[in-house]
């Protein structure tokens, strides 16, 4: 078995240049993993 690990990171800076506050501001991110790295537990329904 070959294991490859990559660590990535990022910073986000938001600046509001308008005179009023921004409403309903939202940030989204995605997390990716390979099937081999996901541990799935039993479904005890």
Secondary structure, 3 states (H helix, E strand, C coil): CCCCCCCCCCCCCCCCCCCCCCCCCCCCCCCCCCHHHCCCCCCCC
